[in-house]
Amino acid sequence: MTRLFAALFAALLLLLPQAVAAEDFESLYGRALQASQSGDFVGALPLWDQVLEQAPNDAAALSNRGNVRLGLGDPHGAIADQTLSMEL
């Protein structure tokens, strides 16, 4: 019985960080989107950078970061992000 409990507990510990990480990613994505939509491009850029560290192939995040870069006066960075977004 103790072994069964230990095995179930170990399995739970392995699954728990993944669930928390997914929730953290969704929260981070939401904050980045909110900052972008409210026009806080200075605050949004590092949030999109963090999103893309976790999900580098997220085309929507790349597009959103491209929009933010354009809003901050970085057309070359915006074009790079938008191009990569379309390639994905």
Gaussian input, Z-matrix of N, CA and C with variables (Angstrom, degrees):
# hf/3-21g

backbone

0 1
 N
 C     1     B1
 C     2     B2     1     A1
 N     3     B3     2     A2     1     D1
 C     4     B4     3     A3     2     D2
 C     5     B5     4     A4     3     D3
 N     6     B6     5     A5     4     D4
 C     7     B7     6     A6     5     D5
 C     8     B8     7     A7     6     D6
 N     9     B9     8     A8     7     D7
 C    10    B10     9     A9     8     D8
 C    11    B11    10    A10     9     D9
 N    12    B12    11    A11    10    D10
 C    13    B13    12    A12    11    D11
 C    14    B14    13    A13    12    D12
 N    15    B15    14    A14    13    D13
 C    16    B16    15    A15    14    D14
 C    17    B17    16    A16    15    D15
 N    18    B18    17    A17    16    D16
 C    19    B19    18    A18    17    D17
 C    20    B20    19    A19    18    D18
 N    21    B21    20    A20    19    D19
 C    22    B22    21    A21    20    D20
 C    23    B23    22    A22    21    D21
 N    24    B24    23    A23    22    D22
 C    25    B25    24    A24    23    D23
 C    26    B26    25    A25    24    D24
 N    27    B27    26    A26    25    D25
 C    28    B28    27    A27    26    D26
 C    29    B29    28    A28    27    D27
 N    30    B30    29    A29    28    D28
 C    31    B31    30    A30    29    D29
 C    32    B32    31    A31    30    D30
 N    33    B33    32    A32    31    D31
 C    34    B34    33    A33    32    D32
 C    35    B35    34    A34    33    D33
 N    36    B36    35    A35    34    D34
 C    37    B37    36    A36    35    D35
 C    38    B38    37    A37    36    D36
 N    39    B39    38    A38    37    D37
 C    40    B40    39    A39    38    D38
 C    41    B41    40    A40    39    D39
 N    42    B42    41    A41    40    D40
 C    43    B43    42    A42    41    D41
 C    44    B44    43    A43    42    D42
 N    45    B45    44    A44    43    D43
 C    46    B46    45    A45    44    D44
 C    47    B47    46    A46    45    D45
 N    48    B48    47    A47    46    D46
 C    49    B49    48    A48    47    D47
 C    50    B50    49    A49    48    D48
 N    51    B51    50    A50    49    D49
 C    52    B52    51    A51    50    D50
 C    53    B53    52    A52    51    D51
 N    54    B54    53    A53    52    D52
 C    55    B55    54    A54    53    D53
 C    56    B56    55    A55    54    D54
 N    57    B57    56    A56    55    D55
 C    58    B58    57    A57    56    D56
 C    59    B59    58    A58    57    D57
 N    60    B60    59    A59    58    D58
 C    61    B61    60    A60    59    D59
 C    62    B62    61    A61    60    D60
 N    63    B63    62    A62    61    D61
 C    64    B64    63    A63    62    D62
 C    65    B65    64    A64    63    D63
 N    66    B66    65    A65    64    D64
 C    67    B67    66    A66    65    D65
 C    68    B68    67    A67    66    D66
 N    69    B69    68    A68    67    D67
 C    70    B70    69    A69    68    D68
 C    71    B71    70    A70    69    D69
 N    72    B72    71    A71    70    D70
 C    73    B73    72    A72    71    D71
 C    74    B74    73    A73    72    D72
 N    75    B75    74    A74    73    D73
 C    76    B76    75    A75    74    D74
 C    77    B77    76    A76    75    D75
 N    78    B78    77    A77    76    D76
 C    79    B79    78    A78    77    D77
 C    80    B80    79    A79    78    D78
 N    81    B81    80    A80    79    D79
 C    82    B82    81    A81    80    D80
 C    83    B83    82    A82    81    D81
 N    84    B84    83    A83    82    D82
 C    85    B85    84    A84    83    D83
 C    86    B86    85    A85    84    D84
 N    87    B87    86    A86    85    D85
 C    88    B88    87    A87    86    D86
 C    89    B89    88    A88    87    D87
 N    90    B90    89    A89    88    D88
 C    91    B91    90    A90    89    D89
 C    92    B92    91    A91    90    D90
 N    93    B93    92    A92    91    D91
 C    94    B94    93    A93    92    D92
 C    95    B95    94    A94    93    D93
 N    96    B96    95    A95    94    D94
 C    97    B97    96    A96    95    D95
 C    98    B98    97    A97    96    D96
 N    99    B99    98    A98    97    D97
 C   100   B100    99    A99    98    D98
 C   101   B101   100   A100    99    D99
 N   102   B102   101   A101   100   D100
 C   103   B103   102   A102   101   D101
 C   104   B104   103   A103   102   D102
 N   105   B105   104   A104   103   D103
 C   106   B106   105   A105   104   D104
 C   107   B107   106   A106   105   D105
 N   108   B108   107   A107   106   D106
 C   109   B109   108   A108   107   D107
 C   110   B110   109   A109   108   D108
 N   111   B111   110   A110   109   D109
 C   112   B112   111   A111   110   D110
 C   113   B113   112   A112   111   D111
 N   114   B114   113   A113   112   D112
 C   115   B115   114   A114   113   D113
 C   116   B116   115   A115   114   D114
 N   117   B117   116   A116   115   D115
 C   118   B118   117   A117   116   D116
 C   119   B119   118   A118   117   D117
 N   120   B120   119   A119   118   D118
 C   121   B121   120   A120   119   D119
 C   122   B122   121   A121   120   D120
 N   123   B123   122   A122   121   D121
 C   124   B124   123   A123   122   D122
 C   125   B125   124   A124   123   D123
 N   126   B126   125   A125   124   D124
 C   127   B127   126   A126   125   D125
 C   128   B128   127   A127   126   D126
 N   129   B129   128   A128   127   D127
 C   130   B130   129   A129   128   D128
 C   131   B131   130   A130   129   D129
 N   132   B132   131   A131   130   D130
 C   133   B133   132   A132   131   D131
 C   134   B134   133   A133   132   D132
 N   135   B135   134   A134   133   D133
 C   136   B136   135   A135   134   D134
 C   137   B137   136   A136   135   D135
 N   138   B138   137   A137   136   D136
 C   139   B139   138   A138   137   D137
 C   140   B140   139   A139   138   D138
 N   141   B141   140   A140   139   D139
 C   142   B142   141   A141   140   D140
 C   143   B143   142   A142   141   D141
 N   144   B144   143   A143   142   D142
 C   145   B145   144   A144   143   D143
 C   146   B146   145   A145   144   D144
 N   147   B147   146   A146   145   D145
 C   148   B148   147   A147   146   D146
 C   149   B149   148   A148   147   D147
 N   150   B150   149   A149   148   D148
 C   151   B151   150   A150   149   D149
 C   152   B152   151   A151   150   D150
 N   153   B153   152   A152   151   D151
 C   154   B154   153   A153   152   D152
 C   155   B155   154   A154   153   D153
 N   156   B156   155   A155   154   D154
 C   157   B157   156   A156   155   D155
 C   158   B158   157   A157   156   D156
 N   159   B159   158   A158   157   D157
 C   160   B160   159   A159   158   D158
 C   161   B161   160   A160   159   D159
 N   162   B162   161   A161   160   D160
 C   163   B163   162   A162   161   D161
 C   164   B164   163   A163   162   D162
 N   165   B165   164   A164   163   D163
 C   166   B166   165   A165   164   D164
 C   167   B167   166   A166   165   D165
 N   168   B168   167   A167   166   D166
 C   169   B169   168   A168   167   D167
 C   170   B170   169   A169   168   D168
 N   171   B171   170   A170   169   D169
 C   172   B172   171   A171   170   D170
 C   173   B173   172   A172   171   D171
 N   174   B174   173   A173   172   D172
 C   175   B175   174   A174   173   D173
 C   176   B176   175   A175   174   D174
 N   177   B177   176   A176   175   D175
 C   178   B178   177   A177   176   D176
 C   179   B179   178   A178   177   D177
 N   180   B180   179   A179   178   D178
 C   181   B181   180   A180   179   D179
 C   182   B182   181   A181   180   D180
 N   183   B183   182   A182   181   D181
 C   184   B184   183   A183   182   D182
 C   185   B185   184   A184   183   D183
 N   186   B186   185   A185   184   D184
 C   187   B187   186   A186   185   D185
 C   188   B188   187   A187   186   D186
 N   189   B189   188   A188   187   D187
 C   190   B190   189   A189   188   D188
 C   191   B191   190   A190   189   D189
 N   192   B192   191   A191   190   D190
 C   193   B193   192   A192   191   D191
 C   194   B194   193   A193   192   D192
 N   195   B195   194   A194   193   D193
 C   196   B196   195   A195   194   D194
 C   197   B197   196   A196   195   D195
 N   198   B198   197   A197   196   D196
 C   199   B199   198   A198   197   D197
 C   200   B200   199   A199   198   D198
 N   201   B201   200   A200   199   D199
 C   202   B202   201   A201   200   D200
 C   203   B203   202   A202   201   D201
 N   204   B204   203   A203   202   D202
 C   205   B205   204   A204   203   D203
 C   206   B206   205   A205   204   D204
 N   207   B207   206   A206   205   D205
 C   208   B208   207   A207   206   D206
 C   209   B209   208   A208   207   D207
 N   210   B210   209   A209   208   D208
 C   211   B211   210   A210   209   D209
 C   212   B212   211   A211   210   D210
 N   213   B213   212   A212   211   D211
 C   214   B214   213   A213   212   D212
 C   215   B215   214   A214   213   D213
 N   216   B216   215   A215   214   D214
 C   217   B217   216   A216   215   D215
 C   218   B218   217   A217   216   D216
 N   219   B219   218   A218   217   D217
 C   220   B220   219   A219   218   D218
 C   221   B221   220   A220   219   D219
 N   222   B222   221   A221   220   D220
 C   223   B223   222   A222   221   D221
 C   224   B224   223   A223   222   D222
 N   225   B225   224   A224   223   D223
 C   226   B226   225   A225   224   D224
 C   227   B227   226   A226   225   D225
 N   228   B228   227   A227   226   D226
 C   229   B229   228   A228   227   D227
 C   230   B230   229   A229   228   D228
 N   231   B231   230   A230   229   D229
 C   232   B232   231   A231   230   D230
 C   233   B233   232   A232   231   D231
 N   234   B234   233   A233   232   D232
 C   235   B235   234   A234   233   D233
 C   236   B236   235   A235   234   D234
 N   237   B237   236   A236   235   D235
 C   238   B238   237   A237   236   D236
 C   239   B239   238   A238   237   D237
 N   240   B240   239   A239   238   D238
 C   241   B241   240   A240   239   D239
 C   242   B242   241   A241   240   D240
 N   243   B243   242   A242   241   D241
 C   244   B244   243   A243   242   D242
 C   245   B245   244   A244   243   D243
 N   246   B246   245   A245   244   D244
 C   247   B247   246   A246   245   D245
 C   248   B248   247   A247   246   D246
 N   249   B249   248   A248   247   D247
 C   250   B250   249   A249   248   D248
 C   251   B251   250   A250   249   D249
 N   252   B252   251   A251   250   D250
 C   253   B253   252   A252   251   D251
 C   254   B254   253   A253   252   D252
 N   255   B255   254   A254   253   D253
 C   256   B256   255   A255   254   D254
 C   257   B257   256   A256   255   D255
 N   258   B258   257   A257   256   D256
 C   259   B259   258   A258   257   D257
 C   260   B260   259   A259   258   D258
 N   261   B261   260   A260   259   D259
 C   262   B262   261   A261   260   D260
 C   263   B263   262   A262   261   D261

   B1=1.4488
   B2=1.5312
   B3=1.3223
   B4=1.4628
   B5=1.5212
   B6=1.3229
   B7=1.4677
   B8=1.5229
   B9=1.3067
   B10=1.4653
   B11=1.5224
   B12=1.3159
   B13=1.4629
   B14=1.5336
   B15=1.3179
   B16=1.4607
   B17=1.5262
   B18=1.3197
   B19=1.4641
   B20=1.5268
   B21=1.3131
   B22=1.4696
   B23=1.5313
   B24=1.3074
   B25=1.4632
   B26=1.5280
   B27=1.3292
   B28=1.4676
   B29=1.5282
   B30=1.3167
   B31=1.4730
   B32=1.5173
   B33=1.3124
   B34=1.4669
   B35=1.5223
   B36=1.3060
   B37=1.4599
   B38=1.5238
   B39=1.3112
   B40=1.4593
   B41=1.5268
   B42=1.3118
   B43=1.4621
   B44=1.5236
   B45=1.3020
   B46=1.4596
   B47=1.5159
   B48=1.3301
   B49=1.4614
   B50=1.5203
   B51=1.3153
   B52=1.4587
   B53=1.5138
   B54=1.3212
   B55=1.4602
   B56=1.5183
   B57=1.3305
   B58=1.4576
   B59=1.5206
   B60=1.3347
   B61=1.4600
   B62=1.5210
   B63=1.3406
   B64=1.4632
   B65=1.5153
   B66=1.3062
   B67=1.4606
   B68=1.5274
   B69=1.3083
   B70=1.4596
   B71=1.5303
   B72=1.3299
   B73=1.4526
   B74=1.5237
   B75=1.3203
   B76=1.4604
   B77=1.5222
   B78=1.3073
   B79=1.4584
   B80=1.5263
   B81=1.3168
   B82=1.4615
   B83=1.5251
   B84=1.3179
   B85=1.4647
   B86=1.5312
   B87=1.3199
   B88=1.4666
   B89=1.5124
   B90=1.3310
   B91=1.4694
   B92=1.5202
   B93=1.3326
   B94=1.4708
   B95=1.5224
   B96=1.3112
   B97=1.4640
   B98=1.5210
   B99=1.3250
   B100=1.4648
   B101=1.5233
   B102=1.3262
   B103=1.4712
   B104=1.5253
   B105=1.3136
   B106=1.4665
   B107=1.5217
   B108=1.3173
   B109=1.4633
   B110=1.5244
   B111=1.3292
   B112=1.4598
   B113=1.5253
   B114=1.3396
   B115=1.4582
   B116=1.5124
   B117=1.3343
   B118=1.4692
   B119=1.5215
   B120=1.3329
   B121=1.4603
   B122=1.5203
   B123=1.3154
   B124=1.4715
   B125=1.5250
   B126=1.3135
   B127=1.4641
   B128=1.5105
   B129=1.3371
   B130=1.4634
   B131=1.5263
   B132=1.3264
   B133=1.4660
   B134=1.5302
   B135=1.3412
   B136=1.4748
   B137=1.5277
   B138=1.3215
   B139=1.4668
   B140=1.5269
   B141=1.3387
   B142=1.4707
   B143=1.5224
   B144=1.3363
   B145=1.4678
   B146=1.5299
   B147=1.3344
   B148=1.4634
   B149=1.5261
   B150=1.3276
   B151=1.4705
   B152=1.5242
   B153=1.3216
   B154=1.4687
   B155=1.5225
   B156=1.3241
   B157=1.4664
   B158=1.5265
   B159=1.3176
   B160=1.4655
   B161=1.5247
   B162=1.3275
   B163=1.4678
   B164=1.5257
   B165=1.3257
   B166=1.4706
   B167=1.5279
   B168=1.3169
   B169=1.4652
   B170=1.5264
   B171=1.3085
   B172=1.4580
   B173=1.5284
   B174=1.3329
   B175=1.4650
   B176=1.5213
   B177=1.3254
   B178=1.4657
   B179=1.5271
   B180=1.3220
   B181=1.4699
   B182=1.5251
   B183=1.3208
   B184=1.4697
   B185=1.5235
   B186=1.3055
   B187=1.4619
   B188=1.5254
   B189=1.3316
   B190=1.4693
   B191=1.5213
   B192=1.3403
   B193=1.4611
   B194=1.5278
   B195=1.3249
   B196=1.4638
   B197=1.5179
   B198=1.3221
   B199=1.4616
   B200=1.5267
   B201=1.3218
   B202=1.4629
   B203=1.5261
   B204=1.3147
   B205=1.4684
   B206=1.5273
   B207=1.3165
   B208=1.4661
   B209=1.5253
   B210=1.3248
   B211=1.4584
   B212=1.5187
   B213=1.3290
   B214=1.4656
   B215=1.5244
   B216=1.3335
   B217=1.4618
   B218=1.5099
   B219=1.3234
   B220=1.4686
   B221=1.5302
   B222=1.3440
   B223=1.4676
   B224=1.5284
   B225=1.3164
   B226=1.4702
   B227=1.5320
   B228=1.3327
   B229=1.4666
   B230=1.5101
   B231=1.3419
   B232=1.4623
   B233=1.5246
   B234=1.3074
   B235=1.4661
   B236=1.5259
   B237=1.3196
   B238=1.4698
   B239=1.5156
   B240=1.3433
   B241=1.4725
   B242=1.5320
   B243=1.3109
   B244=1.4702
   B245=1.5310
   B246=1.3212
   B247=1.4627
   B248=1.5227
   B249=1.3313
   B250=1.4641
   B251=1.5281
   B252=1.3126
   B253=1.4582
   B254=1.5314
   B255=1.3134
   B256=1.4745
   B257=1.5305
   B258=1.3338
   B259=1.4588
   B260=1.5295
   B261=1.3240
   B262=1.4643
   B263=1.5142
   A1=110.90
   A2=116.61
   A3=120.81
   A4=110.56
   A5=116.65
   A6=120.34
   A7=111.00
   A8=116.50
   A9=120.64
   A10=110.11
   A11=116.28
   A12=120.67
   A13=110.46
   A14=117.25
   A15=121.40
   A16=110.85
   A17=117.21
   A18=120.89
   A19=110.91
   A20=117.46
   A21=121.00
   A22=111.01
   A23=116.53
   A24=120.82
   A25=110.96
   A26=116.73
   A27=121.03
   A28=110.41
   A29=116.82
   A30=120.31
   A31=110.40
   A32=116.93
   A33=120.96
   A34=111.02
   A35=117.16
   A36=120.72
   A37=111.83
   A38=117.69
   A39=120.86
   A40=111.46
   A41=116.93
   A42=120.96
   A43=112.53
   A44=117.96
   A45=121.84
   A46=113.92
   A47=121.68
   A48=119.80
   A49=113.05
   A50=118.05
   A51=120.42
   A52=111.08
   A53=117.66
   A54=120.88
   A55=110.51
   A56=117.13
   A57=120.98
   A58=110.49
   A59=117.52
   A60=121.03
   A61=110.68
   A62=117.29
   A63=120.10
   A64=110.31
   A65=117.03
   A66=120.59
   A67=110.17
   A68=117.76
   A69=121.43
   A70=110.63
   A71=117.75
   A72=121.27
   A73=110.36
   A74=116.61
   A75=120.31
   A76=110.97
   A77=116.25
   A78=120.71
   A79=111.10
   A80=116.22
   A81=121.57
   A82=110.57
   A83=116.52
   A84=121.55
   A85=109.72
   A86=115.72
   A87=120.44
   A88=112.61
   A89=117.00
   A90=120.07
   A91=111.02
   A92=116.87
   A93=120.48
   A94=110.29
   A95=116.17
   A96=120.79
   A97=110.91
   A98=117.02
   A99=121.10
   A100=110.97
   A101=116.78
   A102=120.14
   A103=110.40
   A104=116.76
   A105=120.83
   A106=111.13
   A107=115.77
   A108=120.69
   A109=112.28
   A110=116.66
   A111=119.77
   A112=112.56
   A113=116.69
   A114=120.91
   A115=114.57
   A116=117.40
   A117=121.26
   A118=108.95
   A119=116.19
   A120=120.56
   A121=112.28
   A122=117.68
   A123=120.75
   A124=109.64
   A125=117.37
   A126=120.86
   A127=112.98
   A128=116.39
   A129=120.44
   A130=112.77
   A131=117.20
   A132=119.93
   A133=112.89
   A134=119.35
   A135=116.82
   A136=113.20
   A137=117.13
   A138=119.26
   A139=110.70
   A140=116.90
   A141=119.34
   A142=110.53
   A143=117.09
   A144=119.69
   A145=110.52
   A146=116.28
   A147=120.92
   A148=111.27
   A149=116.18
   A150=119.79
   A151=109.61
   A152=115.81
   A153=120.10
   A154=112.76
   A155=118.10
   A156=119.79
   A157=109.37
   A158=115.96
   A159=120.52
   A160=112.64
   A161=116.86
   A162=120.91
   A163=109.24
   A164=117.10
   A165=120.35
   A166=114.80
   A167=117.89
   A168=120.80
   A169=112.59
   A170=117.29
   A171=121.68
   A172=108.33
   A173=115.98
   A174=121.18
   A175=111.71
   A176=117.85
   A177=120.35
   A178=110.92
   A179=116.77
   A180=120.20
   A181=110.66
   A182=116.35
   A183=119.57
   A184=111.17
   A185=116.64
   A186=120.81
   A187=110.87
   A188=115.40
   A189=119.51
   A190=111.50
   A191=116.48
   A192=118.44
   A193=110.12
   A194=116.73
   A195=120.12
   A196=111.72
   A197=116.50
   A198=120.25
   A199=111.29
   A200=115.96
   A201=120.80
   A202=110.21
   A203=116.54
   A204=119.99
   A205=111.40
   A206=115.93
   A207=119.22
   A208=110.37
   A209=116.79
   A210=121.55
   A211=113.18
   A212=116.45
   A213=121.19
   A214=112.63
   A215=116.47
   A216=119.69
   A217=114.50
   A218=117.41
   A219=122.17
   A220=109.41
   A221=117.04
   A222=118.63
   A223=113.25
   A224=117.90
   A225=120.19
   A226=110.91
   A227=116.19
   A228=119.89
   A229=111.56
   A230=116.06
   A231=120.90
   A232=110.64
   A233=116.88
   A234=121.06
   A235=110.48
   A236=116.78
   A237=120.19
   A238=111.27
   A239=116.67
   A240=120.16
   A241=111.01
   A242=117.28
   A243=120.19
   A244=110.50
   A245=116.99
   A246=120.62
   A247=110.70
   A248=116.39
   A249=119.76
   A250=110.61
   A251=116.59
   A252=120.96
   A253=110.85
   A254=116.68
   A255=120.55
   A256=111.71
   A257=117.37
   A258=120.50
   A259=112.07
   A260=115.46
   A261=118.57
   A262=108.86
   D1=-40.27
   D2=179.73
   D3=-64.47
   D4=-39.08
   D5=178.69
   D6=-64.88
   D7=-39.99
   D8=178.85
   D9=-63.74
   D10=-45.13
   D11=178.17
   D12=-61.39
   D13=-43.61
   D14=179.49
   D15=-63.27
   D16=-40.67
   D17=179.65
   D18=-66.57
   D19=-42.77
   D20=178.12
   D21=-65.12
   D22=-40.74
   D23=178.59
   D24=-64.11
   D25=-42.40
   D26=178.79
   D27=-64.04
   D28=-40.87
   D29=178.64
   D30=-63.91
   D31=-40.91
   D32=178.18
   D33=-62.80
   D34=-42.10
   D35=178.97
   D36=-64.58
   D37=-32.73
   D38=178.55
   D39=-71.64
   D40=-34.44
   D41=-178.05
   D42=-83.08
   D43=-31.21
   D44=-175.20
   D45=-59.72
   D46=-46.53
   D47=179.80
   D48=-61.12
   D49=-33.16
   D50=178.82
   D51=-66.76
   D52=-41.17
   D53=178.89
   D54=-66.20
   D55=-41.88
   D56=178.34
   D57=-65.65
   D58=-41.93
   D59=-179.87
   D60=-62.26
   D61=-41.09
   D62=179.01
   D63=-63.77
   D64=-40.81
   D65=178.55
   D66=-65.64
   D67=-42.07
   D68=178.22
   D69=-62.01
   D70=-40.87
   D71=179.47
   D72=-63.91
   D73=-45.37
   D74=179.65
   D75=-61.80
   D76=-40.62
   D77=178.47
   D78=-64.91
   D79=-44.62
   D80=178.85
   D81=-62.08
   D82=-44.94
   D83=178.81
   D84=-60.09
   D85=-44.29
   D86=179.37
   D87=-62.48
   D88=-41.05
   D89=178.34
   D90=-66.45
   D91=-39.42
   D92=177.97
   D93=-63.49
   D94=-44.03
   D95=179.89
   D96=-64.36
   D97=-43.26
   D98=179.35
   D99=-62.57
   D100=-44.10
   D101=178.97
   D102=-62.41
   D103=-41.20
   D104=178.76
   D105=-63.60
   D106=-47.72
   D107=-176.79
   D108=-66.13
   D109=-29.16
   D110=-179.86
   D111=-86.38
   D112=-2.25
   D113=178.68
   D114=86.34
   D115=8.71
   D116=177.86
   D117=-86.12
   D118=71.93
   D119=-175.19
   D120=-68.52
   D121=-33.06
   D122=178.11
   D123=-63.49
   D124=-40.67
   D125=177.75
   D126=-76.56
   D127=-30.57
   D128=-176.14
   D129=-73.25
   D130=-36.25
   D131=-174.30
   D132=-57.01
   D133=-50.77
   D134=179.44
   D135=-66.84
   D136=-26.23
   D137=176.46
   D138=-69.28
   D139=-42.21
   D140=176.38
   D141=-65.46
   D142=-35.78
   D143=176.24
   D144=-59.26
   D145=-42.62
   D146=179.57
   D147=-67.04
   D148=-40.96
   D149=177.19
   D150=-58.56
   D151=-45.45
   D152=-176.49
   D153=-73.85
   D154=-20.51
   D155=171.91
   D156=-66.23
   D157=-36.35
   D158=-179.00
   D159=-84.34
   D160=-29.30
   D161=-177.02
   D162=-139.98
   D163=75.00
   D164=-173.56
   D165=-64.63
   D166=-17.44
   D167=-179.61
   D168=-103.91
   D169=22.60
   D170=178.57
   D171=-84.76
   D172=101.05
   D173=-174.88
   D174=-61.53
   D175=-39.13
   D176=-179.58
   D177=-65.38
   D178=-40.89
   D179=178.68
   D180=-65.01
   D181=-40.65
   D182=176.83
   D183=-62.35
   D184=-42.74
   D185=178.52
   D186=-63.06
   D187=-43.52
   D188=178.90
   D189=-63.67
   D190=-41.71
   D191=177.93
   D192=-65.53
   D193=-36.45
   D194=175.73
   D195=-60.01
   D196=-42.37
   D197=177.71
   D198=-62.48
   D199=-41.25
   D200=178.91
   D201=-64.84
   D202=-44.07
   D203=178.84
   D204=-60.53
   D205=-40.47
   D206=177.21
   D207=-63.17
   D208=-42.55
   D209=177.77
   D210=-62.70
   D211=-26.44
   D212=178.87
   D213=-91.59
   D214=3.18
   D215=177.41
   D216=85.47
   D217=26.02
   D218=178.20
   D219=-115.12
   D220=75.86
   D221=-175.98
   D222=-64.99
   D223=-32.58
   D224=-179.91
   D225=-67.25
   D226=-42.97
   D227=176.25
   D228=-65.04
   D229=-38.02
   D230=178.75
   D231=-63.57
   D232=-44.69
   D233=179.81
   D234=-64.10
   D235=-41.54
   D236=178.40
   D237=-60.22
   D238=-46.63
   D239=-179.86
   D240=-65.75
   D241=-43.93
   D242=-177.98
   D243=-66.38
   D244=-39.09
   D245=178.83
   D246=-62.80
   D247=-47.72
   D248=179.43
   D249=-63.99
   D250=-38.20
   D251=178.19
   D252=-59.34
   D253=-43.59
   D254=-179.82
   D255=-70.36
   D256=-30.30
   D257=179.17
   D258=-71.18
   D259=-25.72
   D260=179.80
   D261=-78.30

